[in-house]
Amino acid sequence: MSTKLNIAVVGIGRMGQRHALNLHHRVPRARLVAVCSPAPHELAWAEENLKPDGVQVFADYDEMIKMPGLQAVVIASSTHLHVPHTLAALERGIHVLCEKPITTDVEALKSIIAEKAKTPETKLMVGFVRRFDKNYADALAKVKAGVIGEPLIIRSQGTEKLDKTGYFIEYARVSGGIFLDTVIHDIDLTLSFFGDDAQPKSCYATGIISHHHEMKEWGDADNAVGVVEFWGGRIAHYYHSRTTMHGYDNCTEIVGREGKIGIGLVPTVNKVQVYGKDGIVQEVFPSWIDQYKDAFVTEMEAFTEAILEGKELPLKLEAAESLNSGQKVEFDERGERK
Protein backbone atom coordinates (compact mmCIF):
# COMPACT_ATOMS: atom_id res chain seq x y z
CA MET A 1 0.00 0.00 0.00
CA SER A 2 1.16 3.54 -0.78
CA THR A 3 2.83 5.38 2.09
CA LYS A 4 1.12 8.62 1.05
CA LEU A 5 -2.46 9.44 0.15
CA ASN A 6 -3.04 11.37 -3.09
CA ILE A 7 -5.67 13.91 -2.11
CA ALA A 8 -7.35 16.99 -3.62
CA VAL A 9 -9.30 19.89 -2.11
CA VAL A 10 -12.52 21.13 -3.69
CA GLY A 11 -13.48 24.72 -2.89
CA ILE A 12 -10.58 26.93 -1.84
CA GLY A 13 -12.21 29.70 0.13
CA ARG A 14 -11.12 30.25 3.76
CA MET A 15 -11.83 26.68 4.83
CA GLY A 16 -10.47 25.07 1.68
CA GLN A 17 -7.27 27.12 1.81
CA ARG A 18 -6.73 26.01 5.40
CA HIS A 19 -7.18 22.35 4.42
CA ALA A 20 -4.96 22.68 1.35
CA LEU A 21 -2.08 24.28 3.25
CA ASN A 22 -2.36 21.76 6.09
CA LEU A 23 -2.32 18.80 3.70
CA HIS A 24 0.56 20.31 1.74
CA HIS A 25 2.78 21.23 4.67
CA ARG A 26 1.64 19.59 7.91
CA VAL A 27 0.21 16.11 7.18
CA PRO A 28 3.20 13.88 6.35
CA ARG A 29 1.18 10.95 5.00
CA ALA A 30 -0.86 13.10 2.58
CA ARG A 31 0.19 14.35 -0.86
CA LEU A 32 -1.82 17.32 -2.08
CA VAL A 33 -2.06 16.72 -5.83
CA ALA A 34 -4.80 19.16 -6.85
CA VAL A 35 -7.23 21.89 -5.85
CA CYS A 36 -10.39 23.01 -7.59
CA SER A 37 -12.63 26.08 -7.64
CA PRO A 38 -14.71 28.01 -10.19
CA ALA A 39 -13.97 31.33 -8.45
CA PRO A 40 -11.26 33.42 -10.19
CA HIS A 41 -9.86 34.89 -6.95
CA GLU A 42 -9.54 31.42 -5.41
CA LEU A 43 -7.82 30.11 -8.52
CA ALA A 44 -5.44 33.06 -8.39
CA TRP A 45 -4.58 32.20 -4.78
CA ALA A 46 -3.87 28.57 -5.77
CA GLU A 47 -1.76 29.62 -8.75
CA GLU A 48 0.41 31.70 -6.45
CA ASN A 49 0.60 29.49 -3.36
CA LEU A 50 0.32 25.89 -4.59
CA LYS A 51 1.02 25.53 -8.30
CA PRO A 52 4.74 26.39 -7.98
CA ASP A 53 5.08 23.26 -5.80
CA GLY A 54 3.51 21.03 -8.44
CA VAL A 55 -0.09 21.06 -7.20
CA GLN A 56 -2.48 21.02 -10.17
CA VAL A 57 -5.16 23.72 -10.27
CA PHE A 58 -8.59 23.06 -11.81
CA ALA A 59 -11.63 25.21 -12.48
CA ASP A 60 -13.78 22.17 -13.34
CA TYR A 61 -14.55 19.54 -10.68
CA ASP A 62 -15.53 16.78 -13.15
CA GLU A 63 -12.17 17.18 -14.86
CA MET A 64 -10.27 17.07 -11.59
CA ILE A 65 -11.75 13.83 -10.23
CA LYS A 66 -10.67 12.03 -13.42
CA MET A 67 -7.03 12.56 -12.46
CA PRO A 68 -5.10 9.29 -12.58
CA GLY A 69 -4.10 8.16 -9.10
CA LEU A 70 -6.45 10.45 -7.18
CA GLN A 71 -7.49 8.60 -4.02
CA ALA A 72 -9.41 11.10 -1.86
CA VAL A 73 -11.02 14.53 -1.91
CA VAL A 74 -11.76 17.08 0.77
CA ILE A 75 -14.97 18.90 -0.11
CA ALA A 76 -15.04 22.47 1.17
CA SER A 77 -17.22 23.93 -1.56
CA SER A 78 -20.51 25.78 -0.98
CA THR A 79 -23.12 23.75 0.90
CA HIS A 80 -25.40 23.38 -2.13
CA LEU A 81 -22.55 21.64 -3.99
CA HIS A 82 -21.71 19.12 -1.27
CA VAL A 83 -24.14 16.47 -2.51
CA PRO A 84 -23.17 16.45 -6.22
CA HIS A 85 -19.47 16.67 -5.37
CA THR A 86 -19.72 13.83 -2.85
CA LEU A 87 -21.77 11.59 -5.14
CA ALA A 88 -19.43 12.11 -8.08
CA ALA A 89 -16.44 11.10 -5.94
CA LEU A 90 -18.14 8.05 -4.39
CA GLU A 91 -19.22 6.82 -7.83
CA ARG A 92 -15.54 6.69 -8.82
CA GLY A 93 -14.48 4.98 -5.59
CA ILE A 94 -12.73 8.10 -4.29
CA HIS A 95 -12.69 8.59 -0.50
CA VAL A 96 -14.42 11.72 0.78
CA LEU A 97 -14.09 14.08 3.73
CA CYS A 98 -16.99 16.50 3.34
CA GLU A 99 -17.37 19.66 5.38
CA LYS A 100 -20.60 20.01 7.29
CA PRO A 101 -23.40 20.16 6.55
CA ILE A 102 -23.40 17.52 3.83
CA THR A 103 -26.86 18.73 2.88
CA THR A 104 -29.98 20.43 4.21
CA ASP A 105 -32.21 17.90 2.39
CA VAL A 106 -32.98 14.55 4.05
CA GLU A 107 -33.72 12.82 0.73
CA ALA A 108 -30.41 14.01 -0.70
CA LEU A 109 -28.65 12.60 2.36
CA LYS A 110 -30.37 9.25 1.77
CA SER A 111 -29.04 9.24 -1.79
CA ILE A 112 -25.50 9.65 -0.46
CA ILE A 113 -25.97 6.85 2.07
CA ALA A 114 -27.31 4.59 -0.71
CA GLU A 115 -24.36 5.36 -2.97
CA LYS A 116 -21.92 4.79 -0.11
CA ALA A 117 -23.49 1.36 0.52
CA LYS A 118 -22.59 0.28 -3.03
CA THR A 119 -18.88 0.59 -2.27
CA PRO A 120 -18.42 -0.02 1.48
CA GLU A 121 -14.65 0.07 1.10
CA THR A 122 -14.86 3.73 0.05
CA LYS A 123 -14.71 5.94 3.14
CA LEU A 124 -16.93 8.96 3.79
CA MET A 125 -16.31 11.26 6.74
CA VAL A 126 -17.98 14.52 7.81
CA GLY A 127 -15.71 17.31 9.03
CA PHE A 128 -16.52 17.78 12.72
CA VAL A 129 -13.19 19.28 13.71
CA ARG A 130 -13.90 19.85 17.40
CA ARG A 131 -13.74 16.13 18.11
CA PHE A 132 -10.06 16.41 17.15
CA ASP A 133 -9.30 19.33 19.45
CA LYS A 134 -7.00 18.19 22.28
CA ASN A 135 -9.17 19.82 24.96
CA TYR A 136 -12.39 18.16 23.82
CA ALA A 137 -10.57 14.86 23.37
CA ASP A 138 -9.27 15.11 26.94
CA ALA A 139 -12.76 15.96 28.26
CA LEU A 140 -14.25 12.97 26.42
CA ALA A 141 -11.61 10.66 27.88
CA LYS A 142 -12.48 11.92 31.37
CA VAL A 143 -16.20 11.40 30.77
CA LYS A 144 -15.58 7.84 29.55
CA ALA A 145 -13.39 7.21 32.59
CA GLY A 146 -16.31 8.14 34.86
CA VAL A 147 -14.68 11.22 36.37
CA ILE A 148 -18.04 13.06 36.62
CA GLY A 149 -20.30 10.03 36.64
CA GLU A 150 -23.11 9.72 34.10
CA PRO A 151 -23.32 12.88 31.93
CA LEU A 152 -26.76 14.45 32.26
CA ILE A 153 -26.73 18.00 30.89
CA ILE A 154 -24.61 19.68 28.25
CA ARG A 155 -24.42 23.43 27.70
CA SER A 156 -22.45 24.48 24.67
CA GLN A 157 -22.02 27.75 22.83
CA GLY A 158 -20.17 29.26 19.91
CA THR A 159 -20.09 32.99 19.27
CA GLU A 160 -18.38 34.67 16.34
CA LYS A 161 -17.18 38.24 16.03
CA LEU A 162 -19.54 40.67 14.30
CA ASP A 163 -18.65 41.09 10.63
CA LYS A 164 -20.21 44.04 8.81
CA THR A 165 -18.01 43.85 5.72
CA GLY A 166 -20.65 41.93 3.76
CA TYR A 167 -18.62 38.71 3.61
CA PHE A 168 -20.65 36.99 6.31
CA ILE A 169 -24.04 37.77 4.77
CA GLU A 170 -23.07 36.36 1.38
CA TYR A 171 -21.77 33.24 3.12
CA ALA A 172 -24.86 32.93 5.34
CA ARG A 173 -27.24 32.97 2.35
CA VAL A 174 -26.03 29.51 1.29
CA SER A 175 -24.79 28.11 4.63
CA GLY A 176 -27.97 26.24 5.58
CA GLY A 177 -28.76 28.43 8.59
CA ILE A 178 -27.26 28.95 12.02
CA PHE A 179 -28.16 25.47 13.32
CA LEU A 180 -26.86 23.49 10.36
CA ASP A 181 -23.84 25.71 9.91
CA THR A 182 -22.57 26.23 13.47
CA VAL A 183 -24.72 24.60 16.15
CA ILE A 184 -24.24 21.31 14.32
CA HIS A 185 -20.75 21.18 15.87
CA ASP A 186 -22.25 21.32 19.36
CA ILE A 187 -24.86 18.73 18.43
CA ASP A 188 -22.04 16.46 17.31
CA LEU A 189 -20.16 17.09 20.57
CA THR A 190 -23.34 16.18 22.45
CA LEU A 191 -23.39 12.81 20.71
CA SER A 192 -19.74 12.24 21.55
CA PHE A 193 -20.35 12.88 25.27
CA PHE A 194 -23.78 11.21 25.55
CA GLY A 195 -22.89 8.46 23.08
CA ASP A 196 -23.49 8.31 19.31
CA ASP A 197 -26.54 6.12 19.97
CA ALA A 198 -28.28 8.82 22.09
CA GLN A 199 -31.84 9.32 20.83
CA PRO A 200 -33.54 12.74 20.89
CA LYS A 201 -36.96 12.96 22.53
CA SER A 202 -37.82 16.54 21.55
CA CYS A 203 -36.17 19.75 20.41
CA TYR A 204 -37.08 23.41 20.42
CA ALA A 205 -35.29 26.45 19.04
CA THR A 206 -35.78 30.19 18.87
CA GLY A 207 -33.72 33.11 17.64
CA ILE A 208 -33.46 36.83 17.02
CA ILE A 209 -31.83 39.15 14.50
CA SER A 210 -29.81 41.85 16.23
CA HIS A 211 -27.56 43.14 13.41
CA HIS A 212 -27.84 41.18 10.16
CA HIS A 213 -31.40 42.10 9.22
CA GLU A 214 -30.91 40.75 5.70
CA MET A 215 -31.34 37.29 7.25
CA LYS A 216 -35.10 37.80 7.36
CA GLU A 217 -35.08 36.95 3.64
CA TRP A 218 -34.23 33.30 4.32
CA GLY A 219 -35.62 32.80 7.83
CA ASP A 220 -32.32 32.69 9.68
CA ALA A 221 -31.15 34.37 12.90
CA ASP A 222 -27.86 35.90 14.04
CA ASN A 223 -28.45 34.82 17.67
CA ALA A 224 -30.21 31.56 18.50
CA VAL A 225 -30.91 29.14 21.33
CA GLY A 226 -31.83 25.48 21.02
CA VAL A 227 -32.79 22.84 23.58
CA VAL A 228 -32.79 19.10 22.94
CA GLU A 229 -34.28 16.58 25.36
CA PHE A 230 -32.95 13.03 25.02
CA TRP A 231 -34.59 9.77 26.02
CA GLY A 232 -33.15 8.61 29.31
CA GLY A 233 -33.45 11.98 31.02
CA ARG A 234 -30.64 14.04 29.48
CA ILE A 235 -30.72 17.58 28.10
CA ALA A 236 -28.54 19.69 25.80
CA HIS A 237 -28.68 23.49 25.63
CA TYR A 238 -27.09 25.48 22.78
CA TYR A 239 -26.45 29.18 22.31
CA HIS A 240 -24.89 30.63 19.16
CA SER A 241 -24.21 34.16 18.02
CA ARG A 242 -22.83 35.81 14.90
CA THR A 243 -22.53 39.21 16.59
CA THR A 244 -20.02 38.97 19.44
CA MET A 245 -17.93 42.08 20.02
CA HIS A 246 -15.00 40.55 21.96
CA GLY A 247 -14.07 37.73 19.53
CA TYR A 248 -14.59 34.01 19.01
CA ASP A 249 -15.98 32.35 22.14
CA ASN A 250 -16.63 28.61 22.08
CA CYS A 251 -17.17 26.80 25.38
CA THR A 252 -18.86 23.68 26.67
CA GLU A 253 -19.96 22.34 30.06
CA ILE A 254 -20.82 18.71 30.76
CA VAL A 255 -22.72 18.20 34.01
CA GLY A 256 -22.68 14.70 35.44
CA ARG A 257 -24.13 12.98 38.49
CA GLU A 258 -20.83 13.39 40.35
CA GLY A 259 -19.27 16.55 38.96
CA LYS A 260 -18.82 18.88 36.00
CA ILE A 261 -16.30 19.39 33.21
CA GLY A 262 -15.80 22.80 31.58
CA ILE A 263 -13.98 23.43 28.32
CA GLY A 264 -12.95 26.93 27.24
CA LEU A 265 -15.16 28.72 29.77
CA VAL A 266 -12.79 31.71 29.63
CA PRO A 267 -11.80 32.22 25.97
CA THR A 268 -8.18 33.34 25.80
CA VAL A 269 -5.37 33.12 23.26
CA ASN A 270 -2.80 32.72 26.03
CA LYS A 271 -2.25 33.32 29.75
CA VAL A 272 -1.15 36.94 29.34
CA GLN A 273 -3.17 39.53 31.28
CA VAL A 274 -2.76 43.29 30.82
CA TYR A 275 -3.63 45.46 33.84
CA GLY A 276 -4.41 49.08 32.99
CA LYS A 277 -7.03 51.82 32.71
CA ASP A 278 -9.42 49.39 30.99
CA GLY A 279 -9.18 46.90 33.84
CA ILE A 280 -7.74 43.42 33.39
CA VAL A 281 -7.62 42.51 29.70
CA GLN A 282 -6.96 39.16 28.04
CA GLU A 283 -6.91 38.59 24.29
CA VAL A 284 -9.55 36.32 22.75
CA PHE A 285 -9.21 34.15 19.64
CA PRO A 286 -10.24 36.27 16.63
CA SER A 287 -11.90 33.32 14.82
CA TRP A 288 -12.63 29.60 14.87
CA ILE A 289 -9.75 29.04 12.45
CA ASP A 290 -7.32 30.36 15.04
CA GLN A 291 -8.74 28.32 17.92
CA TYR A 292 -8.84 25.03 16.02
CA LYS A 293 -5.81 25.38 13.74
CA ASP A 294 -4.11 22.30 15.24
CA ALA A 295 -7.35 20.31 15.38
CA PHE A 296 -7.75 20.70 11.61
CA VAL A 297 -4.35 19.03 11.16
CA THR A 298 -5.27 16.20 13.55
CA GLU A 299 -8.53 15.70 11.65
CA MET A 300 -6.69 15.31 8.32
CA GLU A 301 -4.14 12.97 9.88
CA ALA A 302 -6.95 10.75 11.20
CA PHE A 303 -8.72 10.72 7.82
CA THR A 304 -5.50 9.93 5.95
CA GLU A 305 -4.48 7.16 8.36
CA ALA A 306 -7.93 5.53 8.22
CA ILE A 307 -7.62 5.18 4.45
CA LEU A 308 -3.97 4.13 4.25
CA GLU A 309 -4.23 1.68 7.16
CA GLY A 310 -7.74 0.40 6.41
CA LYS A 311 -9.01 1.54 9.81
CA GLU A 312 -12.48 2.63 10.87
CA LEU A 313 -13.19 6.32 10.52
CA PRO A 314 -13.24 8.22 13.83
CA LEU A 315 -16.74 9.59 13.06
CA LYS A 316 -20.00 7.93 12.02
CA LEU A 317 -22.34 9.02 9.42
CA GLU A 318 -33.37 18.88 13.66
CA ALA A 319 -33.19 21.94 15.30
CA ALA A 320 -33.30 24.20 12.19
CA GLU A 321 -36.93 23.36 11.39
CA SER A 322 -38.04 24.27 14.91
CA LEU A 323 -36.38 27.69 14.58
CA ASN A 324 -38.51 28.47 11.54
CA SER A 325 -41.81 27.02 12.79
CA GLY A 326 -41.59 27.97 16.46
CA GLN A 327 -42.94 24.52 17.33
CA LYS A 328 -41.36 21.76 19.39
CA VAL A 329 -40.31 18.74 17.30
CA GLU A 330 -40.81 15.37 19.02
CA PHE A 331 -39.23 11.94 18.42
CA ASP A 332 -40.01 8.39 19.52
CA GLU A 333 -37.51 6.20 21.43
CA ARG A 334 -35.95 5.00 18.15
CA GLY A 335 -35.22 8.59 17.12
CA GLU A 336 -37.98 8.66 14.50
CA ARG A 337 -39.91 11.90 14.27
CA LYS A 338 -43.47 11.68 15.56
C-alpha positions, 0 to 999 in steps of 0.5 A: 500500500502507498505510504502517502495518500493522493488527495485533492481539495474542492473549494478553496475559500477560507476553509479550503485554503486552510485544508490545502495548506495543512495537507501540503505542509503539515500532514506527512502521509498526505500528498496534495495533488490538486485543488479546484474552484470556479472562483477566479480569486480562489484560482489566483490564490492557488496559482500563487501558493500551490502551483509552484510546488507542483499542485495542479489547479482546476476550475472544473470539478468533473475534470479534476476527479478524473485525475489518474491516481487520485485517491481522496477529496476534501470537499469544502465547496458551498453547501449546495454543492456538497451532494453532487461533489460527494456523489461524483467522488463516491461513484468513482471509488474516491474517498471523501471528507466533506465539510458540514453540513453535507446537505440540508435535504434529508432525501439528498442525504439518503441518496449519499448513504445509498451510494456509499453502501454500493462501495463499502470500502470507500470511506466517507467522513464529515468534518466535525473538527472539534472532536479532534481538538486536544481539549475536547478529546481530553474531556471525552476521555475523562467522561468515559473514565467516569470522572463526573459520573453519568453525563446528564446535561450539556451546555455548549455555545459558539459565538463569532465576532460581528462582521459588517463587511458583507462577507458573512451575509453572502456566506450565510445565504447559502450556509444552511442556517445557524443550526446546520452551519454552526450549532451542528458542531455542538450537536455532534459534541453532544453525541460524543459525550452522551454516546453516538446512539443517544436518541432525541426525545424533543427539540425546540429552538428560537432566535433573534436578529440583532444586526444582520437584518438581511437574514429575514429573507431566508428565515435565519437568525444571528443569535439563536438558542436550542434545547434538545431533550434526550430519552433517558433523562438528558438535556442539551442546551445550545447558544450561538451568536454571529454578533459577538464584540469581543471575539470568538468564544466557544465553550462547553460544560458537561454536568454529570451525576458526580461533577462537571467538566468545563472546556474553554469557559474563559476564551483566551489566546494565552495566559497573558493579562494586561492590567491598565485603565481598561481593567484586566484585559486578556486577548480572545481568539479572533476566529474559529480558524485560530482556535482550532488550527491544530485540530484541523491538522489532527482531523486530516491525519486521522482521515489519511491514516484511516484510508492508508491503514484500512481503519475505521473512521473516527466519526459515524455518518433537527433543530433548524426546522423548529427555529422556523416554525416555532414549534417543538419537534418530538421523536419516539424512542428510536429517534424517529420523528413523531 
